[in-house]
Amino acid sequence: MQRPDPPTVTQAPAVDTDTVLGKVVAVLFAFTADDAGVPLAEIGRRTGLAKGTLHRVVGDLVAARLLERTANGYRLSGLVFELGMRASVERRLLEVATPFMEDLRERTHETVHLGLLEGSEVVYVAKIGGHRQAAAPSRLGGRMPLYCTAIGKALLANSPPQLFADVVAAGLVRKTPRTITAPGLLRRQLDRVIETGVAYEREESAVGLLCIAAPVLDTEDHPIAAISVTGPVSRFHPERHVAAVRAAAAGVAATLARRSSMRRS
């Protein structure tokens, strides 16, 4: 089975690194989800900050408990995760989606994901392992391209046309021999997603894996998130789970809409 691509550093927002805030943001975004300890010199390479400046910024972040020292350098602290969980939209989404995801896992016995759209990528915000684990390239906080994942296609199909144009313009890079790199074929798949309410991935991001996903839409049919089920080609038949995946996504959407309506009333 193909190994996942090596972790990449999440691109930081466009900030002026001549400012204190810009330097702090650059350092925090220099870490990947898999970093257990990054030496100061490597943080400097990733950020481009001068050694003296970097030392002061990292020291301040350690004092603020946003970074922790390790035997191998530095890592993001648990406080960063705690702050992230305070983001009301994602926290509310996770609270609502988790029971539906757990039910979907029990129905399929396979791995269930919840992903959000960010730029031209999927960000995985929840993952519940199946009874029979399958190696997948996803991880919490990890990112994958929209065009080669089922969650990504579910989100892309329900997004404004400009996003599709931007994804194609950036290039449909081949991840596996089955990755779709022809814009016309991808467009036809997305049209089919709109018709059926589900998206498929067939060994397009990782060899040996199949996936089916459905979008979680708001009351104006804009994508909030998407839910997927993933399993190995040796046993997983995604077409058998169309109704279950659609029902889970619809359940999350309906619950979010109901709670939003109650808050407004």
N, C-alpha and C positions, 0 to 999 in steps of 0.2 A: 504494500500500500504506500502511496506517495506520502512523504513527510510534509508537514505544513511548512510554508515559507517561514524563514527566520523572522523574529519579531522586529518590527520597525518602530521608530520613534514617531509618535503622533505629532503631526504638524501643529506648531503653536499658532495661536491667533496672531494677526499682524499687529505687532506692538513695537514701540520705539525702545530699543535696548539702551538708548542713552538715558532713559529714565529708570528710577529705582523699580517701579512696577514692571517695566518691560524686562528688566534683568531677572526679577523673581519669576515671572511667567515663563521666560525662556528656560530657566533651571527646572521648574516643575514639569514642564512638557518634555524635558530631555529624557525622562524615564519611560521605560516600556513596562507592560504588565508582567513581563517575565524577569525583570531585574531584581536580583536578590541583594546585590551590592555593586555599585558603580564607582570606580576610583575617581578622584577629583580631576585627574588629567583627562579621563574619558568624558566627564561632564563638560570640561572645557572644550574638548573637540566637538561635542555635539552642539554646544551653544555658541561657540566662537567668542566667549567672554575672556577678557584678560585674567591671568592667574590671580593677581591681587584682588581684583573686583570679585571674581568668582569665589575666592576664599571667604570674603566678607559676606556675600549673599548666602552662601551655603551655611555659614556659621549662624546667621540670623534665622534661617529657616529651621535649623536644628533647635535653636533656642525657642522658636515658636512652635515646636513639636510637629512641623509639617514634613521634616526629613528626620531620618534616624541614621545614626552611625552603625555600621556593621564591620565585621572583620575584613570585608573586601572593599569597603568604601561607604557609600550612602544608598539609601532607598527611601521611597515614599512611606510615610508613617500611616498608622491606622487612623489617625485623625483626618487625613485626606479622604479616606473612604467614608468616615463618619460625616464629613461635610458634604460629600457627594450624595449621601443618602438623605440629606436634608432638602435636596432639590424637590420641590413639592410635586411637580408634574411626573417625574420618573418614579418617585416613591409611591404616589397614588396609583400609577400604572402597575407597578410591581405588586402592590397589595391586592389589586383587583385581578390581575392576570394569574397569579400563583395558583389559586385553586383550580382554575380552568386548565392550566398547564399540568398540574398533578393528575387531574382526571384524564387528560389526554395521554399522559405517560402510562397510566394504568390500562387504558383501552388498547394502546399499541405496543406496550412493553419496550418502546424505543426512546431515544433521547429527544427531548423537546427543548426548543430554543425560543426566546423572545428577543427580537431585534428592532432597533430604531434606525431611522434614516438620519444620517449626518453627512452633509455634502453629497459626495458621490459614493459613499460607502455605507455598509451596514455596521452598526455597533451592537454587539451582543450584550444585553443587560441582564439576562437570566438564562440559566441552563439547568435542566433536570435530567440527570443521567438515566438511561433505560435500565431495565432489569438485566439486559445483556448488552454490555457496553460496546460501542463501536468507536474506533479511533476517528476523531473528527478534528479539522483544523481550527475549530472555533474555540474561544475561551472568553470568560467574562471580561468585558472591557475591550476585547479584541475587535478588529475590523476586517472586513472582507469586501471585495468589489461588489457592486450591485448586480452586474450583468452575469455573474457566474454562480450565484447562490439563489436558492428558492425564495428566501426572505427578501433578498435584494430585488428579485424580479417582481414579487408581490408589491413592494413599495414603489418601484420604478414605474410599473404599469399604471398605478393610480396617482402618479405625480404629474405636474405640468409638463407639456411636451419639451420645454426648454431643457429640463434635466436629462431627458433621453439624448438630446442633441449634444449636451455637454459631455455626457458619458462616452458617446461615440467619438467626439472630437478628441477626447483624452486618450483614446486607443483602447481597443478590446484585447488586452494582453492575454495570451494563452497561458492558462494555469496547468492544464492537463491536455492530453490529446483530444478530449471531448469538449473543451471549452468553446463556446460559440464566439466566433470572431467576425462573423458577417453581420453587419448592421441590419440588413433586410430580414434575415432569419430571426434575429433577436426581436425586431419589431413585430414580426408575426407571432412569436411566442407571447409577447406582452399583450397583444390584442386578444389572444386566446385566454390570458389571465383575466382580462376584463369580462369575457364571456362566461367563463366557468367559475370564477371566484377563487381559483387556486393556481399556484405556480409550482413548477417542477425543476429540480436539478438532477441531472443524470451524469454523475462523475465529472462534473465541470469544474469544481473547485478542488476536489481530491479524488484520486482514483479509488474505486471500490465503494463509494458512498452514493446513496440516493436520498432525495429529500423532497418533501411536499410542504408548501406553506400557504397561508391565507392571510390577507391583510386585515388589520383592525382599523376600521374607518370611523371618522367622526360623522356628525349629522349632515355634513355637507360633502361626504364621500372623500374627504382628504385623509391620507394615511397617517395614523398615529403611530402604528407599530405593525409588526407581523409576527405570527406564530408558526413554527415549523416542527416537523417530525423528521428525524434522520435515522437511517439504518443502512446496513451493508447490503450490497447487491446479492449476496448469498442467500438472504432470507427476507429482505424487506420488499414489500409490494406497495408502493405509495398510492396507487389507484384504489386500493381497498380502504383507504383512510380519508377519502375526500370529504365525506359527510362529517366525520369526527373533527377534522381540522377546521373546516368551515364553521361548524357549530361552536368550537372553542373561541375562534376569533370573533364571531358574532356575539357570543356571550360576554366577552370582555368589552366590546364596543357598546353593547346595550347597558351594561352595568356602569360604565364610565358616563354615558349619556344621562342615565337616571340620577347618578350622584351629582352631576353638574346641574341638572335641572332642580334638584332639591336645594342646592346651595344658592341658586338664584331666587328661589321662591321664599 
